[in-house]
Each structure stands twice: as C-alpha cells, then as structure tokens.
Amino acid sequence: MKKKTKLIFGVGINDANYSIVKRDGGKTVWRCPFYSTWYNMLLRCYSKRYHMKKPTYIGCSVSNNWLIFSNFKKWMQLQNWEGMQLDKDLICENNKIYSQETCIFISNSINMFICNHGNFPIGAYWDSKVEKFISNCVNPFTQKKEYLGRFSQPDDAHDAWRKRKHEHALVYASNQLDNRIANSLIKRYVVLE
C-alpha cells in the first residue's frame, strides 16, 4: 500500500526521494536548500498566519508545475542560487505568481533595493512642519539617506525619488552577469517624461 503524503500548506506535494533534513542527536545539522526555498515560497503564498504579518503576500500563488517539489528543484538546480534570494517581481513588476517564467534569484542587496512601502507614492512623505512633500532616497551603496528636495505635490516628490533610484539601478545593472536582472533594473525606475 502506497503511503499517503500530507500536502504542504494544503497545496504542495513533497515528492523528494531522500530525507530533506538530517539530524544528529535530535538536532538539525542539515536542511535541503532546495526544499527550504520551495517551502518558504509556499509559506509566503498559502500561510494565513504569515499573511497576518506580511499582508503584501495575500493573493500570491505558485504555478501548478511548482506545487510539486521535484519540478521546482529541477529548475532551481539550473539557476545561480547560492547566497541569493528567490524573487517573483523583478522581471515582472507587481507579479503575484511564482513560476519559472517570472522568478529569478537575486542578491539580498538588490532585493532590498526594489522593496517599497508607504502611504504616499514611493519616495514621498508629508512634512507638516513645512507643509510640503519631502523626497528622500536611501543610497544602496553607502546606506545613507539622500535628501532630494521639497515638493508641493506627492507625484513630484515621487518623480525625484524615481529619478535617483534609476541612477542607482544603472550602477547595479552594470555589475550584473544575468541580463534579465540588468534589463529589469534599468527599466524599473525610468521616469516617463
């Protein structure tokens, strides 16, 4: 009789034909990096508890093909993944689906560079003391906040931020070996005139 396997987060099938964890005296000494990446992707998409902490992942999903661990592992083995992070929305901005067409492994610094949060358009915040929108951009290379100016409209502050962000993106892009990453960085922050 074939052993029934429990679905991971109700959707994922772990079809690994080896132990994904090695223990020594009850202590975990090794965890399969392919499985860990796959599991964390499913966690971001399908864990209600995770969504309470990170609501930006609500509505994200994994392609049917990648719901099977071995399919994801085959793809990951062909990627430059060591020391990198799985990303779903650099190549396809605002993407909500993890798939082999939309995902790529990127460095932590690039991942932090493309993350955005806030109540106003990105790069703009209201300063009640001067009754203007202030624009700042963190320089990813020096980690220092760069003041970009005061603006009457939040969109103008956002455009100043986007222009500076594009300048930083060009520097990042010039150091990439993967053209998909370089091209996505170049296109991502272009200010349309």
N, C-alpha and C positions, 0 to 999 in steps of 0.2 A: 504494500500500500504506500502511495506517494505521500510524503509529509506535506501538510498544508503550511503555507508561509503566511505570516501576518503582513498586511500591507503597511508600508511606512507612510504615516500621515494619511492613511486611508486611500492612497493612490499609487505609491511607489512599490516596485517589485525588486527586492534584493535577490538576484539570481546568481550571486557570487558562488563559485565552486571552491572557495577557500575561506578560511577564517579571517574576518575583517579586523579583528582585534587579537593581539597576543598579550597574555597576562603572565606575570611571574609572581607567584605567591599572592594572588588576588589583586595585584597592582598592574594597571595597564602600562605596558612597555612599548607598544607599537600600535598604531591605528592606521589602516589603509588610507593613504591620502586621496585616492580616487573616491572611495566610499565616503570619506568625511566631506569632500567637496559636494558630492551628489546629495548626501543627507542634508547639508546646510542649505543647499538650493531648495530642496523640498520644504524644509523648515520655514524659510522666508516666504514661500508661496502658500503653504497649507496649514500652518500652525496658528490657531486663533489666539493662543497665549502670546506668540511672537508678534502678531498684528496689534495687540494691545500696546506693546512697547514701540513698535515700528509700523504705524499705520500706512506709511507710504507703500508698503508691500501688499496692501489689500488690493485684490484684483489681479495680482500677478499669477502666472501659471507656468507650467512646464509642458513642452511639446510631448505628445503621446509617445514618441520614439524614446525620449529621455526618461520616461517614467520607469523604464527597465534599466536597472543599474548597468548591466554589461554593455548596453548601447552607449550610455554616457561615458563609461570607462574607455571604450574603443576610441571615441572622439578625443577625450582628454589626453590619452597617450600620444596622440599626434600633435599636441599643442606644446608650446613653451609655457609650462605651468608652474615650475618650481619657483617658490618665493613670490608668486603672483596671486591675484585675486580674480575670481570669475566675475565678469561684468556683462550685463544684458543690454545696456543702453548707451554705450559709447558709439557703437557703429550705427545704431538705430535709435536716435534720441526719443525719450519718453516711451520706449518699448516696455511692454509688460509681460512678454513671453520669453522664457529661457528656451533656446533651441540652438542647433548647430549653425543656423544661418544668422542668428543675431548675437551670439555670445563670443567673447574673446577673453583671454587672460591679460590683465594689465597690472602694472605695479601699484602698490599702495599709494604712492605719491600722486599718480595720475588719477586714481580713484578718488582721493580726497580733493583733488583739483576740480573734478567735474561735479562733485556733490553740491547741491544748492538747497537752501531752506530760507523761509522768511514769510512775513505777512505782506510786504510790498514787493514790487518787481525786484528781482535779484540785484543786489548791489546798491539798493536804495533804502535808507531808513530816515524816518522823520525826526528832526531835532526841534523840539518845542521851544528851546531857548532862542533859536534864531529863526524859527518858523520857516524852515527850508528843508528840503530833502538833501541829505548828505550821501555822498558816494565814496566808498572805500573798496579796496581790493587787496586781499592778502597775497603778497608775493610768495609763490610756492617754493622759491629757491632760497630766500632769506628768512621766510616765515614772519616777515614784518608787514604790518598793515600800511597800505599806501593810501593817503588821502587824495581824492580825485576832484573834489570841489563841492559847492553848494548849488542846488538847483530848485527852481520853483515847481517843477513837475517831476513826479516819480519816474516817468519814462525817460526824461533827460538824464537823471542820475543813473538809471539802468544802462542807458547807451554809453555813458562814460565808463561804467564798470565793464560792460561788454567789450569795449574797445581795448581796455587794458588787459582784460582776460584773454583776448585774441592775441595780443602781443606775447603774453606768457605761453599761450598754446603753440605759437610758432616756434618758440625755443624748445618746448617739449617735443614737438613734431620733428624737429631737425635731428633729434637724438634717437629716434625710433627705428628699429630694424624692420618692423612689421608695417607695411604701407597702409594697411587698414586702420591701424591706430593713428599713424601720422595724418592721413587724409581726414579722418573723423575729427581729430583735434583742430585741424586747420579750418574746417567748415563750421564747427560747433559755435564759435563765438563771433563770426563775421557780423559786423554792423551793416545792415542794409541802408543805403543812402536813399 
